[in-house]
Amino acid sequence: MVLKAFFPTCCASADSGLLVGRWVPEQSSAVVLAVVHFPFIPIQVKELLAQVQQASQVGVTVLGTWCHRRQEPEESLGHFLEGLGAIFSHKPWFQLCRERGSKSWSCKATHWQGPASPAASGEDQVMLIFYDQRKVLLSQLHPPTALPNRQAGDTTASAGGLAAVFDTVARSEALFQSDRFDEGPVRLSHWQSEGMEASILVELAKWAAGPVCLFLACLLSLISAASACRVFKLWPLSFIWSKLSTCEQLRHRLEQLTLIFSTQKAESPAQLMRKDLIGQLADALIPVADHVAEELQHLLQWLMGAPAGLKMNRALDQVLGRFFLYHIHLWISYIHLMSPFIERILWHVGLSACLGLTVALSILSDIIALLTFHIYCFYVYGARLYCLKIHGLSSLWRLFRGKKWNVLRQRVDSCSYDLDQLFIGTLLFTILVFLLPTTALYYLVFTLLRLLVVAVQGLIHLLVDLINSLPLYSLGLRLCRPYRLAAGVKFRVLEHETGRPLRLLMQINPLPYSRVVHTYRLPTCGCHPKHSWGSLCRKLFFGELIYPWRQRGNKQD
């Protein structure tokens, strides 16, 4: 029978002692978790293992012996190691040994029949598999729920594959709390043996990070409030402040912070380099708005003439053109009225960008929507007028065919009309047909402008959703510590010689980046288009208003 022994690479250079771990009978494998070093008292080892079993619900036991022949001769440990099988009775009993001065290993599993009859024992072949205990512990290959443990009395069905190995290491953290340098009677070697001090410092830093940040924030607030107090400007205190280097440096830093967070314009190029360009942005916003309004005026004047040689209805053309020009005039007046407050508004809006890039992009989208509100109004006016004429022509076309729309039944029914109704319908149909090209041209132009603005906002929304849903922490974890996001394991042959145990190295395969993004992608709260391309074209043709976004609260699809 071939048995598998999973041995941690961190214990390859440990001193001789006992192999502590868990036996998985379903897979005929033993998971070595630590090495107990000589000298030790057996009763104390049993007490430690009982405590670990109670804390982790893992059947941790003594699996066998470990002999590292660096200094000890083979004869001095032979009889002693054979006697340990009677004290810590376990079937099978593993005897793992590393030869002195070479890379050769020997491993055998013995089924002891009794302490007085070692000749009656049988041996099995052993396959030795090395694994990185730290990576296995921190990887995500072990199942989230507790695995069964028949040695501890759990009768739940067992999990297959290597999940039992990973889960055993993950649940045995109570065993890793003791290291080889403790003052206790039992000394262990495991992945954390030589790094316990660093782990303690990391945990202390995690616990102290929150209070330290809060203390620093309160301290800076107190210093800022104290520096503004007039009491410190009196003669004795001002003299002390000017002579102490620490106080002078604090005053200098406070002046820098005051300058950076000030809403006033920079007075010199040096101040301009240390402040955000909010003032320049506000100064450039008014000329940009004027330029856009001027271009719209030129466009309307072109439409009020003979655009592209088309014959337009002059009366309707002049009415629509003057109506839209008046709206542009109102918009320019509104922008110039708000110009004294734009810089302060942009400053406070820019401060909200500290909440993240997505907030800044969302603010940018809202600013674009506000600055192009007149284009949205033009689009709504043109679409409503065009839609009214399309519905009127559709109704009059049914009149010529002797049909009408039944509102109650929501269908087209037959209907007989008299001569007066047909005459009035023909007159209205002719008027709407001759006015339709002028209305359609204005509708087409402002719809294209509206779609351009919507496309820009749509790109910003897609970028915001991408940033919100992108698992940056998981990608960083995959880049820096790929074993934390594992997709499986692979084995590499270390030694395959006749008369020697087969030695393998278990390595963790990381998840591909595409699966990391797909698996750990975060839910978004953005808006998504609800129209297909066919539905969008139909709405554009009939002049229906287009809102290419959908709130999550809407029930319509």
Secondary structure, 3 states (H helix, E strand, C coil): CEEEEEEEHHHCCCCCEEEEEEEECCCCEEEEEEEEECCCCHHHHHHHHHHHHHHHCCCCEEEEEEEECCCCCHHHHHHHHHHHHHHCCCCCEEEEEECCCCCCEEEEEEECCCCCCHHHCEEEEEEEEEECHHHHHHCCCCCCCCCCCHHHCCCCCCCCCCHHHHHHHHHCCCHHHCCCCCCCCCCEECCCCCCHHHHHHHHHHHHHHHHHHHHHHHHHHHHHHHHCCHHHHCHHHHHHHHHCHHHHHHHHHHHHHHHHCCCCCCCCHHHHHHCCCHHHHHHHHHHHHHHHHHHHHHHHHHHCCCHHHCCCCHHHHHHHHHHHHHHHHHHHHHHHHHHHHHHHHHHHHHHHHHHCHHHHHHHHHHHHHHHCHHHHHHHHHHHHHHHHHHHHHHHHHHHHCCEEEECCCCEEEECCCCHHHHHHHHHHHHHHHHHHHHHHHHHHHHHHHHHHHHHHHHHHHHHHHHHHHCCHHHHHHHHHCHHHCEEEEEEEEEECCCCCCEEEEEEEEECCHHHHHHHCCCCCCCCCCCCCHHHHHHHHHHCCCCCCCCCCCCCCC
